[in-house]
């Protein structure tokens, strides 16, 4: 794995699981920086940090935790980079396009930094996330305006790393430290939690041991590590206390969760969900992203037994062709995947599913691609994300023969997306005139409107006062426009439920 030399997967796994060895992060001094005035709290008011997140929910959560950790250092969040003292780009490396976006963004930030410098003001620029982890020093070479490169396992060190930057160093910290960042990262204030809304993410698991041949995740996020149950419960209680109503447990491979329970034994995700369902104030639970191989009995039982666990599962399959699934090292076949779906539907008939698909994986023939299209019909998804295969340096698939030409990938992506859109429209159409509990999250685009989510993650717009934000209310769907559902509040009490009719494969 040429581009990931400083943190071989096995070494991380040993260090992070056993707590042996490790020592302090390797913080590298790169080049001296011109010393400009950096505002300090109490001198010219609070400092401001602008954090821009790219990619997945894990990055959104991490960005919040970085902001929480910087708040006691006197940093207030700002929505615009122009007035920031510190700009953090929290990056995604999953596909080439996502990684390249970061460099164009850095071009814009460099211009801001230069303009601020002309006024005698310094903007510190940090690159965090998976691009930071994968590219490390290369970022400083391509974008010398960057002051700090910090990998996902080192966010808790931000205050110390920034102190070094202030002393004129350019710093890279992409180690996998032995200490647990979650023990050190600061909790959000009540105000920060309220400002983020009634639905929150909580990371319960990080990293991936699956080694899909297309994926950079095992290298950028490291080995699978699960947080202990007690710490997750405490975090959820804190969120509930500040008004959060819905929690989505997140992890790169969330259903491989195996964190230590209060009894000292490893708990499954199903058991964790059961415990969190007891937290007062939490009306809804979700989790993402799951791997088909880790759909085990306690998770299925949780869907059967917990009314607050929403009947929607994002279960990426990537391809409908067994040949391609083998080449991807997915460790499951089409039949295993369909079996996982059937077991879930057996526990809860109205379960809805979504997936991720990759088209144009090396060696994918028209016949393989058609197998993906037929799987779409067989499952009857509520929605899906689809991507053109993107060769990532250092991953096995990037070295495979039979790379699929770009124009073939584009043509297949178009066909797949059209099929997904038809499926999603059919799923939404079945919602018409039905009643669901909706959790209202925010004001709508038009005055007097508020927007919420159905149990199946559909956006639903109603005309209602904004005081209903945070409530779970029964709504009848009255109209469907493209992918937006419109509805009217019912007089019936909370938790009235008329589930979607089961539609296996339809
Ligand atoms: N836990 C998920 C799984 O393996 O089932 C992985 C989530 S990944 C962060 C998000 C999605 O990005 C993947 O499910 C996959 O569809 C897509 N993806 C990952 N690597 C890719 C690549 N090299 N090219 C194109 N799409 C990719």
Boltz pocket constraint, residues with backbone or C-beta under 6 A from the ligand:
constraints:
  - pocket:
      binder: B
      contacts: [[A, 56], [A, 94], [A, 95], [A, 212], [A, 214], [A, 215], [A, 216], [A, 217], [A, 251], [A, 252], [A, 253], [A, 289], [A, 290], [A, 291], [A, 292], [A, 315], [A, 316], [A, 317], [A, 318], [A, 356], [A, 357], [A, 358], [A, 385], [A, 387], [A, 388], [A, 389], [A, 390], [A, 391], [A, 392]]
      max_distance: 6.0
